[in-house]
């Protein structure tokens, strides 16, 4: 969706946050799980069997 389309769809000419920015914010939101603080992104990846870390030290290599 380009900016013109976004302006038409939202009626807001100051709509500057992209969907990607919003998803990054949501993905970086932290959640407590099994006594660990994980981001939504990390939690989602773990549910799919992938151990990922977003720049934090981990000992599960």
Beta strands, then each sheet from edge to edge (+ up, - down):
strand 1: 30-33
strand 2: 36-39
sheet 1: 1+ 2-
end
